């Protein structure tokens, strides 16, 4: 059954948004209270107020954002100290929280017996699989990151606008953050994610040695798996999208 594959502890997975905090929680609650007010969206028309992010001068000053409920998640790659860059075509988007939809590593054999079909109806891929910080196998995010403007946060101090461009002639997508924010500023540190793909011609499958290396501490790198190439991704929360 789905319960035997997930385990009840899976509900604590990618929902690191709900972990206990002190001051950052109060700030986040205030921001989200304004953002999730009775109005379905809010507009930043050049005025500065809590929860309102002003667009850059190169764009239209007025940018309207519609709330997203529940929030969505970005798997991002880039220099943590960068304010902008290229490579957003390699960023992914989870429209649903992948943690509670994941499968514990110790249930990998059962997952394979089901033909790789998880209880949440996503398909495991031997050549491209993902893990989160508690050791749950997650579904792959959607690639590439859809172009647009997003209101993003790391659920700490910074909430700002992420702009993802259309692909250029070479298929490259640029990204940039408002308010001189860095990628690190909008990264949610407790959430960790990594992508595992075959390295060379050998196999790349999770084993019991990988399982015992979890959970991973906030901000730490994800553990390697023999035979796999591992790429660590930052996790950003999307709380709004431009309309």
VEXDOVEX-457277 format. One record per atom (N, C-alpha, C): x, y, z; residue in one letter. Coordinates in pm, whole numbers, plus 50000, padded with zeros to 5 digits. Atoms other than C-alpha are relative to their C-alpha. Layout:
XYZa
...
// end
This chain:
500844988150000x
500005000050000x
500865012350000x
499224987750002x
501035036149978x
500635002650135x
499444997549868x
501555037350354x
501294992350022x
498805007949977x
504125009350350x
501175005449920x
498914994650080x
506115026450079x
500495013350055x
499604986849955x
506095061450221x
500564999650140x
499684998749859x
506245056250593x
499395012950051x
500694988249949x
504385080950816x
500945011750017x
499064989249979x
507595100550869x
500205008449875x
499784992550124x
507545111950505x
499345013650001x
500664987049997x
505215140450594x
500915010850052x
499064990049950x
508195157350757x
501075003249897x
498954999150099x
510145156650433x
500265014249952x
499654987250057x
510345186850202x
499255011450068x
500764989549932x
507905205650427x
500835005950112x
499154993949900x
510855220950608x
499555014150028x
500594986849974x
508875253250582x
499365000450136x
500775000149878x
506995242050890x
500834996650123x
499175002749884x
509975235251116x
499945011950094x
500094989349901x
510055255151437x
501155009749985x
499014989350003x
511875288451429x
499565010850097x
500364989149911x
511945320151636x
499745012649919x
500224987250067x
512445354651484x
499674998549852x
500345001150142x
512485343451115x
498554996249976x
501405004150016x
509055327651166x
499095012150012x
500844988249982x
507575360051293x
500045008949878x
499874991850119x
508955379150997x
499244993949884x
500665006750112x
507685353150752x
498505000750013x
501444999549979x
504235352150908x
499445013749964x
500464986650032x
503945389750879x
499975002449851x
499944998150146x
505045389650515x
498894992349930x
501015008150066x
502745361050420x
498605004450036x
501324995049964x
499845376350613x
499605011349906x
500304989250094x
500115407250395x
499774994449861x
500095005150136x
500665386950082x
498734992149977x
501205008250012x
497745363450149x
498795006950061x
501154992349953x
495315390950237x
498794996749914x
501195003550079x
491695389450104x
500135002949852x
499814997550142x
492885404549773x
500794988649939x
499345011350064x
493975377649528x
501405003549953x
498684995850045x
497015397949423x
500305013750055x
499674986549960x
498925429149505x
500925005949896x
499194993250100x
500705455249294x
501035008850069x
498964991149952x
503995473049356x
500165011049897x
500024989050096x
503635506549189x
500985010950043x
498984990349966x
506835523149300x
500015003850147x
500004996849858x
505845526349667x
500684988950077x
499305009849919x
507805508949938x
499194997050124x
500705004249882x
505965489050199x
500324985550026x
499705013949966x
506325455950378x
499264990649905x
500615009950088x
505705426650147x
499895004349856x
500094994850137x
505995448149836x
501395001549943x
498694999450062x
508945444549601x
499915008449874x
500034990950113x
509675472149353x
500774994249883x
499335005150119x
510575462048998x
501175009049963x
498844992350040x
513825473348839x
499595010849901x
500324988850089x
513985505448634x
499964995849854x
500005004450140x
514625485848316x
498654994149960x
501305006050027x
511155470948347x
498915010050032x
501114991949956x
507745485248398x
500025000850151x
499944998349856x
507625499848748x
498914991850068x
501115007149937x
504285483548815x
500074985149963x
500005014550019x
504465445748860x
499004994150096x
501055005849917x
501475426648986x
500284985250019x
499745013949968x
501905393449162x
498764993550058x
501095007949947x
499295367249223x
500564989650096x
499525009649901x
499705345749531x
499944985849946x
500025014350031x
500495308849497x
499714992750130x
500395007649882x
498805285849743x
499564986049958x
498814999749918x
500265261549824x
501225004949923x
498814994950063x
503755274149756x
500614989549908x
499275008850090x
505945259549483x
501495000850031x
498595001249965x
509635250449486x
500875000149874x
499044999550109x
512575258349259x
501254992450039x
498685006249986x
515665236349222x
500955008449916x
499174990150069x
518325262249135x
501484996550007x
498555001650006x
521965260749030x
500635013749977x
499324987350021x
524405289649050x
500895003650117x
499134994949896x
526975308549251x
499135006050111x
500834994849892x
525395314949594x
500135015150019x
499784985749982x
526895349849592x
499625008349879x
500374992950123x
525575358749246x
498615006250011x
501294993250007x
522745383249185x
499294996749868x
500565003650131x
522235371648825x
500954990449931x
499145009250072x
523585347148574x
499254992849890x
500605008450104x
522875321548304x
499794986150058x
500165013949958x
521875285148324x
498654996650058x
501335003049945x
518235288148431x
499294989049922x
500585011250075x
517465262648159x
500274986850073x
499695011849918x
518975237948408x
499325000450136x
500774999249876x
516685249148690x
498714992149984x
501235007650005x
513675228348780x
498925006150089x
501144994949925x
510215235348921x
499144988550049x
500985009249942x
508145214449160x
498735007950027x
501274993149978x
504545225949139x
499284994650124x
500525005949876x
503705202449429x
501184996750089x
498965003349904x
505725196749745x
500424985449979x
499595013850032x
507805165849649x
500304991450122x
499645007749882x
508665155750007x
498954989850041x
501035009649961x
505355140350117x
499644990149890x
500275008950113x
505125124349771x
501164990249976x
498805007850020x
508515107549815x
499924985950056x
499875014049956x
509625071949890x
501304998650077x
498815002249919x
512055062150166x
501014991149927x
498965008050063x
515395048150053x
499874985250035x
500115014249962x
514755016250250x
498854993049929x
501075006050078x
511685010750033x
500305000049850x
499624999650141x
513635013249709x
499684986849929x
500295013050063x
513284975749642x
498514998549970x
501445000750024x
509524978149681x
499595009049884x
500284990950111x
509495007749446x
500334993349867x
499615006950122x
511344987149185x
499024988749966x
500985010750024x
508884958449231x
498725005449938x
501184993450058x
506144982849135x
500305006049863x
499624994550129x
507974990748813x
500445014550008x
499554986249982x
509225023448960x
498875010050021x
501144991049982x
505725037549006x
499765002550149x
500174996349860x
505475056249336x
498525000750036x
501404998749959x
502255057349543x
499365013049954x
500534987150046x
501895093749438x
499905000849848x
500195001450146x
501875081949074x
501065007249917x
498894995350082x
505225095948965x
500944988349971x
499185011150047x
507755074148782x
501475001950037x
498574999749968x
511225066448917x
500814997449874x
499135001350116x
514015070048659x
501394995750048x
498695005149960x
517155048648708x
501145009249958x
498934991650055x
519165073648505x
499925014550044x
500154986149957x
517965105248677x
499065000350120x
500835000349881x
516755103949037x
500475010350102x
499794988949908x
516495129149319x
499794995650145x
500165002449856x
516895128449697x
499855013450072x
500064988349914x
515975153149970x
500704997050132x
499125000449884x
517565159550309x
499684989250103x
500355010749907x
515715132150499x
500254986149941x
499755012850064x
516665104850252x
498804994549927x
501135004450082x
513455103650050x
500345001949853x
499894998950146x
513545096649678x
498835008649953x
501034990750047x
511655124949508x
499774998449851x
500254999050143x
510005128849174x
500865011149941x
499214989750068x
511955149148920x
499195012849988x
500724987550027x
511095186048892x
499755001749850x
500304996650139x
509745200848572x
501155008249943x
498934992950070x
512465212248328x
499515004549864x
499224989949929x
513235238448212x
499105008950085x
500764990449920x
512165265948450x
499225009249905x
500784991250088x
509275284748283x
500445014650015x
499624985849990x
510255320748198x
498895008150068x
500984991549934x
508575347948399x
500605006950120x
499594993249877x
508715368148719x
499334993150118x
500475007449884x
508375351149055x
500395007450127x
499664994849868x
508235363249412x
500554988350079x
499335011449938x
510745341049592x
500565003850137x
499454998049867x
512075336749944x
500704987350046x
499375011349933x
514335314450150x
499414998150138x
500665000549870x
511985319350446x
500935004350112x
499134994449898x
514635339350628x
499755015150008x
500154985449992x
515045376850575x
499605006449868x
500174993750131x
514785383150200x
498854993849922x
501035003950096x
511735381649974x
500125009849884x
499764991050113x
512305395549625x
499534993649869x
500465004550132x
511595391849253x
501114992549928x
499135007750087x
513255364749048x
499465001149857x
500374999150142x
513215371148673x
500734989149922x
499445010650083x
513765341348442x
499665003349855x
500204995850138x
514225350048076x
499544988549911x
500235009850105x
513085332347763x
501354994649953x
498765005450055x
515675309647601x
500485008649883x
499464992950114x
518025327347362x
500224990249884x
499815008250120x
519115313947022x
500794987350029x
499205011749963x
521505289847195x
499324991550106x
500725007749900x
518885277247438x
500345003650144x
499574995749866x
520335296547734x
498965009250061x
500924991449926x
518095312347996x
500775007750107x
499404991749896x
519245341448212x
499055001050118x
500804997649879x
518065348148566x
500595011950075x
499524988849919x
518305378048798x
499065001950119x
500754997449879x
517155388149146x
499915015050025x
500184985949967x
515765421649257x
500695003750130x
499504994649872x
517005443749541x
501444996050031x
498605004149982x
520635433049484x
500144987450086x
499965012449922x
519765400149654x
500924989849933x
499185011050049x
522085370349620x
499184987250001x
500705012850005x
520995335149536x
499954993750140x
499985005349863x
522035325249889x
498905006050086x
500984993049917x
519645350950037x
498614994149987x
501345005550023x
516605333649885x
500014984749998x
499905014549989x
517805297949943x
499494995650136x
500495005449874x
515935278150207x
500994989450047x
498885008549961x
518835262350393x
499614986250052x
500335013549951x
517045233650574x
499644990249889x
500355008850111x
515785219950242x
501234997449914x
498895003950085x
518435200850051x
499464991249888x
500415008850110x
518095184049713x
501224997149913x
498905003950088x
520455165149485x
499484990949890x
500355007750119x
520245149549143x
501114989749975x
499035010950020x
521945115849075x
499804994149861x
500025005750135x
522805104148723x
501214990849983x
498895009450015x
525055075748599x
501315007049963x
498674995050032x
528775082848590x
500724989049923x
499415010350083x
530285063748302x
498954989949957x
500905010450050x
528765030848187x
499434991150109x
500475008349890x
528105016248531x
498605003850045x
501324997349948x
524885015148726x
500025011450103x
500144989049904x
523615043148946x
498694997950075x
501205002849922x
521175030649209x
500305002350148x
499774997749857x
520715039449577x
500234987050074x
499755012049920x
522055014849836x
499895003350148x
500184998249856x
521965009550212x
501055009250060x
498964991149951x
525245028050263x
499605014649983x
500494986450021x
523595059050121x
498955003450104x
501124997649908x
520595055350349x
500465004750138x
499564996849863x
522595057550674x
500645013850011x
499384986749997x
524015091550578x
498965011350017x
501064990249980x
520695108850637x
499534999850144x
500294987650072x
519365132450758x
501235008749981x
498924990650031x
521565160050615x
499735013150073x
500154987649924x
522165191250821x
499725011849907x
500284988150082x
520895225150695x
501285006149944x
498854993850065x
523325239850444x
501104990349959x
498965009850034x
525385207750413x
499764994149861x
500135006350131x
526075189650087x
499364986350016x
500625013249999x
524155158350000x
501074989249980x
498985010650009x
526015124850025x
500144994549859x
499805006150132x
527555108449718x
499464985949996x
500395014050021x
526455075249572x
500954994149898x
499055006550090x
528945051449414x
499364997449865x
500475002150136x
528575050349037x
499165011449946x
500874988950041x
526645083049026x
500745013349997x
499614986049998x
527375118848936x
498935007450079x
500954993049914x
525755140949202x
500105015049978x
500054985450009x
524665177049161x
499075005150109x
500824994049894x
523435196949463x
499275012249947x
500824988750042x
520615221549402x
499545007850123x
500624991549899x
519515251149612x
498484999349984x
501465000350003x
515815251849703x
499475013950034x
500654987049980x
513805284149668x
498504997950009x
501455000449992x
510195289649768x
499415010649908x
500774990450079x
507835306149520x
498695002850074x
501254996549934x
505055325149696x
499105008649912x
500824992150090x
503845345849401x
500544999649859x
499614999750141x
503905348349023x
499405012349934x
500474987850068x
503605379148802x
498854996549905x
501145002050089x
500345382648612x
499865012049906x
// end
